[in-house]
Amino acid sequence: MAAGLVISAPASGVGKTTLTLALARAWRSRGLNVQCFKSGPDYIDPAFHAAATGRASVNVDSWAMDRGAIAHLVSRGVDADVVLAEGSMGLFDGVAARGVSGTGATADIAEMLGWPVVLVIDPSGQAQTAAAIAAGLRDYRAGLRLAGVVLNRVASPRHEALVRRALEEAGIAVFGALPRHAEISLPKRHLGLVQAEEQAEIGKLIDEAARFVAAHVDLDGVLRAAGNWSAQPAANGLKITPPGQRIALARDAAFSFVYPHMLEAWRAAGAEIVPFSPLADEVPDASADVCWLPGGYPELHAGKLAANARFRGGLCAFATTRPVHGECGGYMVLGTALTDADGVRHQMTGLLGLETSFAKRRMHLGYRLATLASPMPGYQAGAHLRGHEFHYSTILAQPDAPLAVVHDATGAVIAETGSRRGHATGTFFHLIAEDR
């Protein structure tokens, strides 16, 4: 029977990922099998989890997935000794309107799985007030169990003593306190952490985080506070239709934002995935029956993509007879042009008329519920899809026929409808699951 825990916090940027990675690596170094998950729509953290544990991590999402799908995904932890679910944003942060099984909040997953919560609290600029915040989170929603807290970025022993005493008076366990330690800060960029595969020293960084946390946190105490858990068989698994039988998948530093559960579901349904690298000027496999370009950071590599004539020509030739679909960054590359943050306009593949710009950044963020107006790979017109959008690009032109009617989580219609032209389709949202 595994021990399950949720790592959460009052807000983003407090240190959830660092603590999750450190605990996972520290326990793995002790000979335990550790399985991680990520609550909510995040493409980057699961790769860090895999680097820390040696086991693939997947996303679980209460807004987009039903309980059966979530149970199916977490069942991979049945053979683990410890299962850690890393939260997103603050513990109760979700959308205003309930989705399939919740609002997308980390608290939904903690309650659904019955796992206690370890809070990461950053008491910078405060002392006893940190206890009030932790107590408020503990008492805000019935059905949640607070295991205790780990303090992060404590300024001094005196500061730690003040915060500890207040927490203990509130009946909240303190597992440890981490002093400020810049060396284990994970590099960031505009969509979150710099990806694990881009960091050659990621193993050493996680090892250092594990040593640091082990020296300041009661690892045995955290483990004892975890809830006993065994995977429950799910009546319904994850419903995801592969876009084709043999899928040419763009995969490199410019095209890396794809949910691990999507690829696993495609393979489970019998599909073959053949990766290729647009940055290496490669073309889709000639035997593939569909090409899929996920999101990523094409804006950081726009000049190289524009210069890779073999890739652009090969993709256009592929699209004359077979479907090509792009998500977010992949959608932008299917467009006519992309203007980077310096205002330089780069020619893209031209399979769609979309033109985007990063010269004036504007954040687009949120869940998306789309009803297809036309078919896209794997789905017919009328299909309802759940996804998530997160980018900083601005639409300069979107002249093609809309692919879908798209609503946000509150039901409001949004302008990012996606596009279709010939065999090419694209969306700004990343597909998470079909809406049943």
Helices and strands as residue ranges (DSSP letters): E 2-8, H 16-29, E 34-39, H 45-53, E 58-60, H 67-74, G 75-79, E 82-86, H 106-113, E 117-121, H 129-139, E 146-154, H 157-169, E 174-179, G 182-184, E 188-189, E 192-193, G 196-198, H 202-216, H 219-225, E 227-229, E 246-250, H 260-268, E 272-276, G 278-280, E 290-293, G 298-300, H 302-307, H 309-318, E 324-327, H 329-334, E 337-339, E 345-347, E 355-357, E 364-372, E 384-391, E 394-397, E 401-402, E 404-407, E 419-421, E 424-427, E 430-434
